[in-house]
Amino acid sequence: MKKHKVYLQDLLNEYPESEDYQKFYTYVMELIRRDELVPMKNAKSNGRRPALPLSFWKYEDKPDYTDIYEELKYKYHPLINTSYYRNHPECYETDKEKLQILSDYLKDHSKLLDTEETMNERSFEIFRREKFFQREGGLEFCRKIGISREQLAFYETSEPLSYYSRSKQTPQNILIVENKDTFFDIRRCMNAGHDRILGKQFGTVIYGAGKGIWKTFADYVNGAESYFLGDNELFYFGDLDYEGILIYEHLLEQKEYQWDRQGNGSAGMIQLFRKAYEAMLDKALQIGFSALPDMKEKQNSNIGTVFLDVFDEERRRQIHEILSAGKYIPQEILNEHDW
């Protein structure tokens, strides 16, 4: 049974007839008689007649969750694991309606799970709220009750992959760029009939949208045209800062860029477009590293070595100098004059 400290003055402030001390005294003694208040040991008295102690322990009855435990045993579909609510019955009332909705769906509409749907489609189908999984805590709710996204047969969607192809021949070189301006600039250059960027021939340029490439790259395999699946060479080019480096390193760790559809076509490691970074460094040297913009705060600096290993010792020194000074080179340092 829980208890907390209560002071006589608090009781006096709450009592509606506090000016009548005798009535107040009777009220407090009744609470003591019912064991709702217990005078604290060694508590001083208020010095009045009849006297009252200045502090008490107030005990609170432990809630009775018997009915909840019974509901959790028999009310919901067998796939729903109710152990979380048995351990945290105080949370049950908040989630009770959602539990019932999901249980009814599993009981009456489980055949719909034979066909995979998008996250938002399934969210609306079950809860009549399309963003329940995505924004309203639905994934955490399902985790608590042991229901996986595989059991609910939904998949996440990403923004469609933005790309421009000057050629549909395979094999070809494909360039992924981090930022929108660089994508538009290179697309414009290629659209004007130029297929070489810094001396290297490219047939396609992809807009990675920063970290968005981690999700949209799945669309590269699943939604892009068939010539994307040939034995093409992939290159990456982004901002020269910790975040840009981590985007590339994380992209290398993903498995989506290695595939084999019906035994045909297999893309190898995504290479760094080193020449573009060297051009960025040369331009930064011209204007002076101190004139470069400051890096965004709180960037994760825990980069690996795979990015830096591409460069020679002098280039690595330059990159370290820039990053250590809290500076960065935006991709936009290069433009149509440089390609």
C-alpha positions in Angstrom: 0.0 0.0 0.0 1.4 3.4 -1.0 1.8 6.2 1.4 2.8 9.9 1.3 3.3 12.6 3.8 0.5 15.1 4.6 0.8 18.2 6.7 -1.9 19.5 9.1 -1.8 22.8 7.3 -2.7 21.2 4.0 -5.7 19.5 5.6 -6.7 22.9 7.1 -6.5 24.6 3.7 -8.7 22.0 2.1 -11.3 21.8 4.9 -14.4 24.0 4.0 -15.1 24.9 7.7 -11.5 25.5 8.7 -12.6 28.5 10.9 -14.4 26.1 13.3 -11.5 24.3 14.9 -13.7 21.9 16.8 -15.3 20.6 13.7 -11.9 20.4 12.0 -10.5 18.5 14.9 -13.4 16.0 14.7 -12.9 15.6 10.9 -9.2 14.8 11.3 -9.8 12.4 14.2 -12.3 10.5 12.0 -9.7 10.1 9.3 -7.3 8.7 11.9 -10.0 6.4 13.2 -10.5 5.0 9.7 -6.8 4.6 9.2 -6.8 7.0 6.3 -4.3 9.1 8.2 -1.6 7.9 10.6 0.2 10.5 12.8 3.9 10.4 12.1 6.1 9.3 15.0 7.7 12.1 16.9 5.5 14.6 15.0 5.1 17.9 16.9 1.6 19.1 17.9 0.0 22.3 16.8 -0.2 23.5 20.4 -4.0 23.9 20.5 -6.6 22.2 22.6 -7.4 19.6 21.8 -4.0 19.1 20.1 -3.4 17.6 16.6 -0.1 16.4 15.2 1.5 18.5 12.5 2.2 15.7 10.0 0.7 12.4 9.0 1.2 9.5 6.7 -1.7 9.1 4.2 -2.2 5.6 2.8 -3.8 4.9 -0.5 -5.6 1.7 -1.3 -4.0 -0.4 -4.0 -6.3 -0.5 -7.1 -8.1 -3.8 -7.7 -7.3 -5.0 -11.2 -9.1 -8.3 -11.0 -11.6 -7.5 -13.7 -8.9 -6.3 -16.0 -6.9 -9.5 -15.6 -10.0 -11.5 -16.4 -10.6 -9.5 -19.6 -7.0 -9.9 -20.7 -7.4 -13.7 -20.3 -10.3 -14.3 -22.6 -11.4 -11.2 -24.5 -8.8 -10.8 -27.2 -7.7 -12.7 -30.3 -5.0 -15.4 -29.5 -2.4 -13.6 -31.6 -2.5 -10.6 -29.2 0.0 -11.0 -26.4 -1.5 -9.3 -23.3 1.4 -9.8 -20.9 2.4 -6.1 -21.1 -1.0 -5.1 -19.7 -0.9 -7.8 -17.1 2.3 -6.3 -15.9 1.1 -2.7 -16.4 -2.7 -2.8 -15.8 -2.7 0.9 -15.2 -2.1 1.4 -18.9 -4.9 -0.9 -20.0 -7.7 1.6 -20.1 -5.8 3.9 -22.5 -5.3 1.1 -25.0 -8.5 -0.9 -24.5 -10.3 0.5 -27.5 -7.4 -0.1 -29.8 -7.0 -3.7 -28.5 -10.6 -4.4 -29.3 -10.4 -2.9 -32.8 -7.4 -5.0 -33.7 -8.8 -8.1 -32.1 -12.1 -7.8 -34.1 -10.1 -7.3 -37.3 -8.0 -10.4 -36.7 -11.1 -12.4 -35.9 -13.3 -11.2 -38.7 -11.0 -10.0 -41.5 -7.8 -12.0 -41.3 -8.2 -13.1 -45.0 -7.3 -9.5 -46.0 -3.8 -10.2 -44.6 -3.2 -12.7 -47.4 -2.5 -9.6 -49.6 0.3 -7.3 -48.6 -0.6 -3.6 -48.4 1.2 -0.3 -47.7 1.6 0.8 -44.1 -1.0 3.6 -44.4 -3.5 1.4 -46.3 -3.4 -1.3 -43.6 -3.5 1.4 -40.9 -6.7 2.8 -42.3 -8.2 -0.6 -42.9 -7.8 -1.7 -39.3 -8.0 1.5 -37.3 -9.7 3.9 -39.7 -6.7 6.3 -39.3 -4.2 6.1 -42.1 -1.3 7.6 -40.1 -1.8 5.5 -37.0 1.3 3.3 -37.6 3.4 6.1 -39.0 2.7 9.0 -36.6 0.3 8.0 -33.8 2.3 5.4 -31.9 0.8 2.4 -33.7 4.1 0.6 -34.3 4.9 0.9 -30.6 1.4 -0.3 -29.7 1.9 -3.4 -31.9 5.3 -4.0 -30.4 3.8 -4.1 -26.9 1.3 -6.8 -27.9 3.7 -8.9 -29.9 2.2 -8.2 -33.3 4.8 -7.7 -36.1 4.5 -5.9 -39.4 5.0 -9.2 -41.1 1.9 -10.6 -39.3 -0.1 -7.5 -40.4 1.4 -7.8 -43.9 2.3 -4.2 -44.6 5.3 -2.5 -46.1 6.7 1.0 -45.8 6.8 3.3 -48.8 9.4 5.8 -49.7 9.4 8.9 -51.9 9.7 7.8 -55.5 13.2 7.7 -56.9 14.0 10.8 -59.0 16.3 10.2 -61.8 17.2 11.3 -65.3 18.5 8.9 -68.0 20.2 10.1 -71.1 20.8 6.6 -72.2 19.0 3.3 -71.6 21.9 1.2 -72.7 23.6 -1.2 -70.4 26.2 -1.4 -69.0 26.4 2.3 -68.1 27.7 4.5 -65.3 25.1 5.9 -62.9 25.7 8.8 -60.6 23.9 9.4 -57.3 24.0 12.9 -56.0 23.0 14.1 -52.5 21.4 17.5 -53.3 18.6 18.7 -55.5 20.5 21.7 -57.1 23.3 19.4 -58.2 20.8 16.9 -59.6 19.0 19.6 -61.6 22.3 21.1 -62.8 23.8 17.8 -64.0 20.4 16.8 -65.5 20.4 20.1 -67.5 23.9 19.5 -68.6 23.2 16.0 -69.8 19.9 17.1 -71.4 22.0 19.5 -73.5 23.8 16.6 -75.0 26.8 16.3 -72.6 27.3 12.8 -71.3 30.6 13.5 -69.5 30.8 14.9 -66.0 34.3 15.9 -64.9 35.6 13.7 -67.8 33.6 10.6 -66.8 30.7 9.3 -69.0 27.4 8.9 -67.2 24.1 7.6 -68.7 21.9 8.3 -65.6 21.9 10.7 -62.6 19.8 10.0 -59.5 18.7 12.5 -56.9 19.5 10.9 -53.5 17.7 13.5 -51.3 20.3 13.3 -48.5 19.5 10.5 -46.1 16.4 9.8 -48.2 18.5 7.6 -50.5 18.6 4.9 -47.8 14.9 4.3 -48.2 14.4 5.3 -51.9 17.2 3.0 -53.0 14.8 0.0 -52.6 12.8 1.7 -55.3 15.8 1.5 -57.6 15.4 -2.2 -57.7 11.7 -2.5 -57.4 10.3 0.3 -59.4 13.0 1.5 -61.9 13.2 0.5 -65.5 14.8 -2.8 -66.4 18.0 -1.3 -67.7 18.8 -0.3 -64.2 19.4 -3.9 -63.4 22.2 -4.4 -65.8 25.9 -4.7 -64.9 26.1 -1.0 -64.3 28.7 1.0 -62.3 27.3 3.1 -59.5 29.0 6.2 -58.2 28.1 8.5 -55.2 28.8 12.2 -54.8 27.6 14.4 -51.9 28.5 17.1 -49.4 31.9 16.9 -47.9 30.9 16.8 -44.2 30.3 14.1 -41.6 26.7 13.7 -42.6 27.5 13.3 -46.3 30.3 10.8 -45.5 27.9 8.8 -43.3 25.2 8.8 -46.0 27.7 7.1 -48.4 29.1 4.7 -45.7 25.6 3.6 -44.7 24.6 3.2 -48.3 27.4 0.8 -48.8 26.1 -1.3 -45.8 22.7 -1.7 -47.4 22.0 -4.9 -49.3 19.5 -3.3 -51.7 22.2 -2.3 -54.2 23.3 -5.9 -54.6 20.7 -8.0 -56.3 20.3 -10.8 -58.8 16.9 -10.8 -60.6 16.4 -14.2 -62.2 20.1 -14.7 -62.3 20.7 -11.6 -64.5 22.6 -8.5 -63.5 24.5 -7.8 -60.4 25.6 -4.3 -59.2 28.9 -4.2 -57.3 30.0 -1.8 -54.7 28.8 1.8 -55.1 32.0 3.7 -55.8 32.8 7.2 -54.6 33.0 9.8 -57.5 36.5 10.8 -56.3 37.1 13.3 -59.1 34.1 15.4 -58.0 35.4 15.5 -54.4 38.8 16.5 -55.6 37.3 19.3 -57.7 35.4 20.4 -54.6 38.6 20.5 -52.6 40.5 22.4 -55.3 37.8 25.0 -55.4 37.7 25.3 -51.6 41.5 25.8 -51.6 41.1 28.7 -54.0 38.7 30.5 -51.7 40.4 29.4 -48.5 39.2 26.8 -46.0 38.4 29.5 -43.5 35.8 31.0 -45.9 33.9 27.7 -46.0 30.5 27.6 -44.2 30.3 26.1 -40.7 29.1 22.6 -40.4 25.6 22.0 -38.9 25.7 21.4 -35.2 25.4 17.9 -33.6 26.5 16.0 -36.7 27.5 12.4 -36.0 31.3 12.4 -36.4 31.7 8.7 -36.0 32.7 8.0 -39.5 34.6 4.9 -40.7 37.6 4.7 -43.0 35.9 3.5 -46.2 35.4 7.1 -47.5 38.8 8.5 -46.6 40.6 5.4 -47.9 39.6 6.4 -51.5 41.9 9.4 -51.4 45.6 9.9 -51.3 47.4 11.1 -48.2 47.4 14.8 -49.2 43.6 14.8 -49.9 43.0 13.0 -46.6 44.9 15.7 -44.8 42.8 18.4 -46.5 39.6 16.6 -45.6 40.7 16.2 -41.9 41.6 19.9 -41.8 38.2 21.0 -43.0 36.3 18.6 -40.7 38.4 19.4 -37.6 37.8 23.1 -38.1 34.0 22.5 -38.1 33.7 23.5 -41.7 32.3 21.7 -44.7 32.1 21.9 -48.5 28.6 21.9 -49.9 28.1 20.0 -53.1 26.9 23.2 -54.7 30.4 24.6 -54.8 30.5 22.9 -58.2 28.2 24.1 -61.0 27.7 24.0 -64.7 31.0 25.8 -65.2 32.9 22.8 -63.7 31.3 19.8 -65.3 
